[in-house]
Amino acid sequence: MKSPVITIRNAAATAKINIHKLRGNVSVLEGSGGNITVLTGRDGKLLVDSGISRPQVEDALASLSKEPVRHLINSHWHFDHTDGNEWLHSVGAEISAHENTRKHLSVNTRVEDWNFTFSPAPVGALPAKLITTDQTRHLNGTTVVLKRYDPSHTDSDLSVEFQEANVIAVADTFWNGAYPFIDHSTGGSLGGLIRAAEANIANTNDETIVVPGHGPIGNKSQLIEFRDMLVAVRQKVADLKKHGKSLDETIAAKPTSDYDAKWGGFVIDGNFFTRLVYAGI
Ligand SMILES: [Zn+2]
């Protein structure tokens, strides 16, 4: 199988970035790997995630405002959220992340379900500031709250909330309108992802703007739909597994068929998602 990592990196090289102004001084850049959330202001830009392709991200950032990027937070260690770390560090960004992000970026890390082994990242790409406990920062007239998730999509996931604007970036614990990847190689699990979805629902209200790791800007009701889909698919796959079905038999039974039209159109199709869920039950 050709690794999706190569497909995604190639696509990002020519992708166009769409800029969405959300609320207050918070915007999102969509199109270079995972969504990139940007807080602008006189203290310098703060980014959540660094995307993949430098030229497009650099142009998009310049079009938002003149200030340099001073702060970069990695929502987790995956390449489509951290490939841009090195160049952003080289132009002055201090990188913050969960300690497991630094750990996985520092060594050869194999992701079995992507059929890919990542080499250690260059020193400049490594987070220098480790988020070992929840913390609050005051920047650009905004209260920025960083929270650690228990292991869910990976063992390195963080949310970043911009309180006055009521915007929250929830890393890859939420894929809006797409089946999520679950990285069993670095601590991810379906149960953990469902618990993260519950935490996201509890942490938002009807006015909250929710920035998913992938997919369009969302809201609380879409977080609920996502959680409900995860719970329903887990139940269907668990029933098949309990009745002794092998992985191939489970995939052939199409447990995701009710959901594929809505959720199966991105990187992870129904069969791939069934395989991920089966492995985690
Ligand atoms: Zn990810």
Boltz pocket constraint, residues with backbone or C-beta under 6 A from the ligand:
constraints:
  - pocket:
      binder: B
      contacts: [[A, 76], [A, 78], [A, 153], [A, 172], [A, 181], [A, 213]]
      max_distance: 6.0
